Amino acid sequence: MYHNIHPESFMMTHGYQSKLSEGALKTPIFQTSTFVFNSAAEGKRFFEIAYGLSTPEKDEEMGLIYSRLNNPNLEILESRLCLWDQAEDAAVFESGMSAISTVMLEFMKPGDLLLYSRPVYGGTDHFINHFLQKLDIASVGFSPEDNKEQIIEKIKASGRAHKLALIHIETPANPTNALIDIEMCADIKRMFSTEEQEVILSVDNTYMGPIWQHPLNHGADLVLYSATKYIGGHSDVIAGACLGAKPLMARVKGLRTFMGNMAAPFTAWLLLRSLETLKVRMDQQARNAEKVADFLQNHPKVEKVYYLGNIPTHGSERDKTIYAKQYKSAGAMIAFDIKGGEQEAFAFLDNLKLIKLAVSLGGTESLAEHPYTMTHADVPQAIKNTMHITDKLVRLSIGVEHYDDTIADIEQALNFC
Ligand SMILES: *Cc1c(COP(=O)(O)O)cnc(C)c1O
């Protein structure tokens, strides 16, 4: 029966047993800090496994100890998240940033080198360039336009090529949907891995995941999410996740235990509820985005549309190849250049009625923002230039409203530009 069941069919039930919770159909919220052991011997055994002092027997699971280490809501959520990415294990966090920063701290140490794609999420960029720098962890950024040889040159020019420890990328890049080849990054990872140190490749899959892109299948070691976005999907919770093979995840969960930045039971419960509709939401959002992109493409006040759906017909050969192997959908994120500059972009944003002017993305409601002065305000000017992040760029996250209404709102707002 299990051979071809789709993940969405498991989102209501997987990992939860009603008989352990008074028959409750839905997972209760396990709002408890600690768990009662049946015997002292059981408590001893749970700790042996938790601290790796003893290897578990086949089918022996880690018993419930204390909610910083494990909790049913977190474990059920983690087991469901694994299904989408076909990952061995997952860890959920209280924010996307805590997932990202925990991975960076676990897999790098002072003296190491980080390679990352630019632009990355503003919080990630700040963590790399301000906090990690204080720990003497150097970084080299590359742009989606760089080819493999250019990236290798940059690593060598850093003087720390032999200390490369982590490659962290975001694809498609926010806000213009530029693509990065995950397999190319996996090649670079292998090239710089040594007997003593395997380079880890992590992919922030917030923009497309977990439905439309599966980085682990293309050679990534870890997938990261801001679950605040599509996974949560209702703009009412901040959360994060990291997925990968068990040995790496044991390290991630180990540091999470000591940083104490695991998701709370209620956060996990909200995400369990969100996961039930993840596929239908994202599919509808992608269908709506296609209609909105079509409309924008033909509008006289719009200069250029950055939308993955354009790649198969208008993309470069390189982008066509990456798109075909990495993506199952064009997604629901669109950016466009309005004719003019900040004044026209702001007039558009200020006159939207249905679509809200707010940062964040992936929720049921459509949102619009101005990357140049908002989400990407902190990105160095040179990177903004190469990434087409200018004052005429507007970013849209398309929600589940009827596309006729979203388009009508965009149309009336464009009249003010
Ligand atoms: C929002 C976001 C983050 C940060 O996640 P939080 O849940 O806000 O901490 C990281 N990466 C990407 C791509 C994001 O969009």
The ligand as a MOL file (V3000), in Angstrom:
LIG
                    3D

  0  0  0     0  0            999 V3000
M  V30 BEGIN CTAB
M  V30 COUNTS 15 15 0 0 0
M  V30 BEGIN ATOM
M  V30 1 C 11.7240 34.3950 6.2060 0
M  V30 2 C 12.9240 33.6990 5.7190 0
M  V30 3 C 13.9180 33.2550 6.6040 0
M  V30 4 C 13.8740 33.5320 8.0900 0
M  V30 5 O 12.8480 32.8250 8.7030 0
M  V30 6 P 12.1390 33.3130 10.0810 0
M  V30 7 O 11.1050 32.2580 10.2610 0
M  V30 8 O 11.5960 34.6750 9.8360 0
M  V30 9 O 13.1870 33.3060 11.1210 0
M  V30 10 C 14.9880 32.5590 6.0790 0
M  V30 11 N 15.1080 32.3230 4.7650 0
M  V30 12 C 14.1750 32.7470 3.8820 0
M  V30 13 C 14.3630 32.4680 2.4370 0
M  V30 14 C 13.0580 33.4460 4.3310 0
M  V30 15 O 12.1580 33.8750 3.4450 0
M  V30 END ATOM
M  V30 BEGIN BOND
M  V30 1 1 1 2
M  V30 2 1 2 3
M  V30 3 2 2 14
M  V30 4 1 3 4
M  V30 5 2 3 10
M  V30 6 1 4 5
M  V30 7 1 5 6
M  V30 8 2 6 7
M  V30 9 1 6 8
M  V30 10 1 6 9
M  V30 11 1 10 11
M  V30 12 2 11 12
M  V30 13 1 12 13
M  V30 14 1 12 14
M  V30 15 1 14 15
M  V30 END BOND
M  V30 END CTAB
M  END
